[in-house]
Amino acid sequence: VVHFNNAGAALQPTPVLEAVRQHLDLEAKLGGYEAAEAASGALDDVYGVVAALLGANPCEIALMESATRGLDAVLYSLPLEPGDRIHASTQEYASSFIALLQLSRRTGAVVEVIPSDADGIPDLEALEASLDERSRLVMLTHVPASSGTVNPVTEVGAVVRKSQALYVVDACQSAGQLPVDVDVIGCDVLVGTGRKYLRGPRGTGFLYVRAGALDSVEPATLDYHAADWSDQHGYTVRSDARKYESFECAVAARIGLGVAVRYAMDVGVSNISERVRSLAADLRRRLGAIGAVEVLDRGPDLCGLVGFRLQAWRCSDVRDRLRGLGIHTWVVEASATRLDLEPRDVRELVRASVHYYNTEAEVERFCLELARLALTTGVLAVHGLPPGAGVN
Ligand SMILES: Cc1ncc(COP(=O)(O)O)c(C=O)c1O
């Protein structure tokens, strides 16, 4: 296949698959607990390798089943009060924003959208001017689900550092695609997922919490892994980021995540970034040359996600047609990143997201097939098909 859905879930490399299979075999042979004991070294290494990817300390890493669960673990634990301010960018993913809205309903904290420029990039001056002593949280997505925009996470970090607010970064689309260093960014919390640009197994994610940032905050839920039942009436919460984890997990997938992260680091995140950006730039340039295609990515810094629409075609029809040709894309509906897409009147778009293993020849073929579809539209448009009606 031509897999241009890496922003959904990328193809896993052989060593990742082998590691997962090996552990499943071990579980079948020994039993789940015994297999986990036998793999305790590999399991411990996962924290170290994720920490190395992010420039963090292993004690600052929790392994989760998704980025959303990592984010929720922190958000739902925060002691928010009526009138507290939560600042979120226009690029936030639906799951994150829904959580913020629920928190707002529960606590009376107010969710405010960070003003942005014409490209949807957070306005640093406006953010700085609006942060005050009631600002509890600033949330920014490094790369949104719906476009190749790379947000200035470091510059925003410098602004947030001047306030008391907790700085939370969603690195779901950037981890494994772009350098992500928590010290450079200056964030307190960062979440990522395994299945996207890191090429890890599904059902894996991670949470970074800066040491000291949330020491006094108890997770909203605790279990026997997150806390110690010290006596009949009391418990002691563990002091590292693993206080946000739960005991039970997909051990094989976790081991696979560790292998995937190591694999990405061996390839080199800078190399990956350069290659992905170059392929995506080629894709945007070629798409731009097809008259009926509207490329929707905005901003001065773009990465591997390319969002577009094809005139007079429903996005799901474009995706399905391409799928029939063995070419994978995805449809992003406005409800995934409502604050970004709705004001631009984009109800849906096709997302083609490239990885380093994609080739220039694949990009060329992709654009050729789209040009063919565009031609079909042209013919049918002459026969009076209304725009947006779709062609099957
Ligand atoms: C920008 C962004 N944030 C968060 C998520 C959620 O990640 P997960 O499904 O691992 O919770 C996604 C998933 O598509 C995403 O693209």
The ligand as an SDF file (V2000), in Angstrom:
LIG
                    3D

 16 16  0  0  0  0  0  0  0  0999 V2000
   -3.2450   16.3150   17.9800 C   0  0  0  0  0  0  0  0  0  0  0  0
   -3.8170   15.1110   18.6460 C   0  0  0  0  0  0  0  0  0  0  0  0
   -3.9700   15.1120   19.9740 N   0  0  0  0  0  0  0  0  0  0  0  0
   -4.4650   14.0530   20.6380 C   0  0  0  0  0  0  0  0  0  0  0  0
   -4.8320   12.9140   19.9730 C   0  0  0  0  0  0  0  0  0  0  0  0
   -5.3640   11.7660   20.7660 C   0  0  0  0  0  0  0  0  0  0  0  0
   -4.4260   10.7440   20.8880 O   0  0  0  0  0  0  0  0  0  0  0  0
   -4.8630    9.3400   21.5180 P   0  0  0  0  0  0  0  0  0  0  0  0
   -5.8240    8.7360   20.5450 O   0  0  0  0  0  0  0  0  0  0  0  0
   -3.6030    8.5650   21.6770 O   0  0  0  0  0  0  0  0  0  0  0  0
   -5.5180    9.6190   22.8030 O   0  0  0  0  0  0  0  0  0  0  0  0
   -4.6980   12.8640   18.5960 C   0  0  0  0  0  0  0  0  0  0  0  0
   -5.1320   11.6550   17.8760 C   0  0  0  0  0  0  0  0  0  0  0  0
   -5.4400   11.6480   16.7280 O   0  0  0  0  0  0  0  0  0  0  0  0
   -4.1690   13.9870   17.9060 C   0  0  0  0  0  0  0  0  0  0  0  0
   -4.0250   13.9840   16.5850 O   0  0  0  0  0  0  0  0  0  0  0  0
  1  2  1  0
  2  3  1  0
  2 15  2  0
  3  4  2  0
  4  5  1  0
  5  6  1  0
  5 12  2  0
  6  7  1  0
  7  8  1  0
  8  9  2  0
  8 10  1  0
  8 11  1  0
 12 13  1  0
 12 15  1  0
 13 14  2  0
 15 16  1  0
M  END
$$$$
